[in-house]
Every structure is written in C-alpha cells, then in structure tokens.
Amino acid sequence: MLPDDLLGSCGRWGWAALHNPSGVAGEELFRQCDIRRTRRDASSSWFLKREQRPGQGTCESPLPSNLEAMPNVNIQTAVKRVTEPKVGENGYTGFHPGKVEVFKAGSQPAGSDVKPLTSDIQLEHDVQVIARDGARLYMDVYRPVEWQEKVPAILSWSPYGKKYSALDMLPMTIWHSCVKRSDLSGLEKFEGLDPATWCPKGYAIISVDARGAGNNDGHIGVLGSQEAEDGYDVVEAVAKLPWCNGRVGMAGNSYLAISQWFIAAQQPPSLKAIAPWEGLSDLYREQFARGGAFSMDNFDLITKEILRGHSGSGVEDFAEMYRRSPTINSFWKDKRVDFTKIKCPTYIRGSDVSGLHNMGSIRAWLEIPHDKKWIQWGSYQEWFELYSVPESEHYLTAFFDRYLRNVDNGWEEKTPKVRWDVLQFGDRKPIQDIVLKDYPVPDTEYRQLFLSENGKFSSSAPQDTQTLSYNSETKESFVEFTYTFPEASRLLGLPKTILYMSCDAQDDFVVYVLLRKKDKDGNNLMHLNFPIEASPIKSMAEIDQKSTHSVNTHMGQLGILRASQRAIDPAKSIHPQFPFHPHDKQEKVAPGTVVKLEIGIWAMGVDYDAGESLSFSISGKKQTAAEFTAWSVPRPDHEMNHGNHKVYFGGQYPSSLIIPYIGKP
C-alpha cells in the first residue's frame, strides 16, 4: 500500500492511476517501482519519481509527469493500459533517434500503387523534444532536401503513431472511404498532411506523437490542458530548429483538428496559423456524453486497434471517468476548448455529415474573437475531402503561404469569410461553395412549427392537449411528424425543438430527435458522403442496411438530451437556437411527471423542392447509422431507457420544432 501522505498528495494533484476491469488501480505498477517524493525546485510542488529495479523492466518516465501540467484537474484520472508498439504493425518501424534517410524523387516508399514522390524528401526519425516537466516527446521531421532557404513547419499532432498512415486506417472503413491509394504516398500521418505534397512546396511536415504514445514518456491524456501545454512546448522547440523560419502551423482532421484548438488556445508565439478540418471542441458534450447520454462511439476502436505505447503507458479511461462522475467535473471541464483564447489566423472546415465534429466548427466560428478566421462547410466525408479533392490542397496552400511564408497572395482580400455546401439528398449532388454574409445567416427566419394531430405540423399549437407514445427500448419504435414544403425552401442554420415529455417507468430518460428529408412520395432519403462517381455504386438505391454506415451515408441531423440534465444556462448559449446545458447536476424526474426539454439540433443545410417533406422523429434510441461500435461493450442497464415515453402537444404543452429558413434556393 502507498503511504498516506503520498496518497494524499496524489489525490490533491490528480496524477493518473492505472485502471483495468479487475479493479487494480495502480498498485501493480508501484510493486515494480520504488516511489519517492522529490523537490523539482524551491518553488514547485511535489512530484513522484520512479526508478528501475534490477530485472524488473524499465520505468522510462517520472510518475506522474503531469502534476503541474494539468492545473485544472484536481481529481485522480483512471487510465487503461494500451498495447506496446510492434515493428510491422500500424506503420511502426522501431525506435531510431538520430536516424536520417532520404526518399528520392520518383520513389514510392509505401508500394507501387501509391503516389510517387516528385522531389527528394529527408526524414529525420524520432527527433526528441523535452517538455517543460522533463517528459520526452518524439517526432518525425519530413523536409525538402533541395530547398535553399529556411522553411516553415506544419505539425500533425495525435497519439495515433508517427508513421500510422491513411493507408493503414482507411482499409478498415467502408469502400476505403473512396480515397484511392494513388492519392496517398504513405508518408502522411493518418488525418494529417502528406509530405509528398507539401515538402515540394517548401514546407516541413512534422508528425508528432502525443505524450504516452509510441516511445514517448507518460500516458495518453486525451486532449485537455496537459496535451495543450505539450503542444506549446513542441511548437516553440520546432520554431528554434536551424532549418525553420520560425513560423509554425498546424493542420489535419478530427483528433489532429481538435488538438489544434487546445494548443492554439495556449497562444504559443511561433504558432502563426491553424487549419482545423472537422474538429469537435468539447469531449463531454460533443463526443462521449452528448446531451448527457454516454457512448464510446469510435474510441474503443481507436484504443484497441490504433493506440500504442510503452509498457507503463495507458490512455484515459473515459467510461470509468463517466461512471465516477456522469455530470461535469474538473476532468470533463478540462476537455472543453476556450475559443476566446485563440489569437492566430484560423481556417475552419466542417460539414453536416460529421456525427462528431459539426458543432465544434460552428462554436469555433462564433467564439474565436478576431476577424482573421474563415469557415468553409463541406458536403463530403472529411478524409475524402482532405486527400482526394484538389481544391482542398489549393485553399490550404494559399492559407499557409500567406501566414507561414508571408506571401502576399490576396488570401485575405479574395477568400470569402463564410462558404457553405447545401445538401439535396438522394442521387442529387450537393450545391457547393455558396458565399454567405455570415453564420448564422443574417435575417434568418426561425419558423416555429407546432406538433399537431395526424403526425403533422401546424403554425399554431392545437387547443387541446394530445399525447403520443413510443417504446423507448427499441429502435423501431418512434413518433414522427412531417412538414411538406409548399414551395422550394432552403434550411440553413441551427434547428431546435421544445418538447414536453414524461416516462412512467423510471425517474430519468434520454430523448433522441432526428431530422430527415423525404421525397415527394414520402420515402426517407440519405445523402452519400462521397461523389457518386468516386463510389462503387451508381445510385443510392443500391445501398442496403449492411452497407449503411456513418462514414458513407448521412441520414440527417440529430439532437440528444437526458431529462435529468435539462437545465440551461442562457448566458453560455452560443445562440438562442442552441441552448447550453451545464450538465453539472442531475434533477431526477418523478415517473409520470411532464417536463419541458429544450434540445439543440446540430447545424444543417438542406434544400427542399415543393412537395418534399421534413421528417421529425422522436425516439428512445439513436436512429442514425452506426459508428464503429463492434469494439464496445453494452452500457449499464441503469443508463438505458425503459418503458414508454409520452410526447405531449397542444393546450398547455406547446411542443414545437423551430427551423432556420433563409429563403428559396
């Protein structure tokens, strides 16, 4: 057992105990290592140091390395072990500090069917950076060989592995996400920029392993202030390298986008521009516990198939942290970006079709407090747009040339601040690159549609109260209301619903609402997340249930809310149409009690012809296509819905849907 004074110190400073399903919370680690308390300097707080015992394996880093680096988290964090890296798996080639190699122009390092290099590229393996707490972080540096002047650097930051490429990941997805192998060199970090494309332009591309990943010290603290501070340290270290012009940028999808938000909020002086491509901004509200309903989504896949670390490493256990606190505490607060602190130029990308990143991009646009920001809303899946759409490279090049190379290319004068794609669904292509004055669109008409009899909407609430119910335990049971457009209409912005509901079976329940588009015959439509000519199908009619996945199809926009977490803080809401739920307490609902639920629905942009309809469904299960769920275990029964849910409308219960109408297409 640990001495009481050490336990107290650990609890106070929030170091992460290892956790596994058997309940062992770190004692095994301490059996292998001596622990002693050491002063870092006269003014710093205590921290723990581990020493190797003969014959007992290597303890490569102080434990914990983040005592001072996570000032906002004052609780112990649960951590799951991750698999050690193995040569030949996930692109890992071994640990080679000091190794330098050159890939020659015309070569294809990842195989004969990938994109050949157009210039010589030098790779420096496992370049070490020492973080402020002494932790060793490693990065791979790709640089142009023949460039005579100093070059800027663009970081690709994630815990996925420095050499884990899109060629490794995309075969796990349906249709390879329609990204051809010939669109990739295999040198790119998954979701990051490809050195084969960017080194010939005069950029260094740096693939960074986050703390705890690969051969890095520490454990994987997913995003938050610890990783943000590490990012600050790496940015400033890179800027001082002899080949660098002192200007650093960041780019990439998903995790590589989210990490940009957190690192940029630290305001490293040498970080001159970021290009976050589809990045959520709050791990509680937008990923793991959206609306207060917990789901691992794709993170179990990531943990088991992608994340790798040294023998003492692990990754934060989000399921366990939710079990300990299903409402917001300091751990979850640390996983929310403060956009008001981002000062550098920012090129934001987002889309309707992302089930994770939609509202992160919207919140970034609304809250970043300067005018050197641009938002472009796409209509295709993020990996396809990054790697297989030539215009993506064009705009990214113009943006980074302006801010990392000081090229006077007219980016600020010529590039619209707000550009949007609007979906049409079915076999109809999206309408792309619509220039808007702002977002939300000025003078948007927020039309309130009241739930009414016969599954329809009306312009005013029915006089008499009515109810409909559904079985909350099955996906096949739901209530639905439809609105048929009398003329061509464009909905673009933030929808919201206000519902009055009850449940007789339990004192809490979760409500899922979904907006879908129907054709003139009343058939549900889906949007294809790739150009149909890039896909293996010729019509959406060819997609069956087995080939419907969140990667390749988009059904519509979703809203989620747990009834006990219905409280709203208007002062923190980014818009009246998107209420902010503090999620800091649960207010249980006595069975049978009617409660008002105000549910923000994620951003949408959809065109409707006259005679087409908007479908609004309410259910106890998520109706959208599955994420990568095969790696996850079922949630505990007490978190699940039970019994029937009742929807009240009319009379004293004016349930409604409010839609953002901006006019005819």
Summary of the structure (lengths in Angstrom):
residues: 665
radius of gyration: 25.4
end to end distance: 68.4
largest distance: 80.4
contacts: 2295
relative contact order: 0.11
helix: 23%
strand: 30%
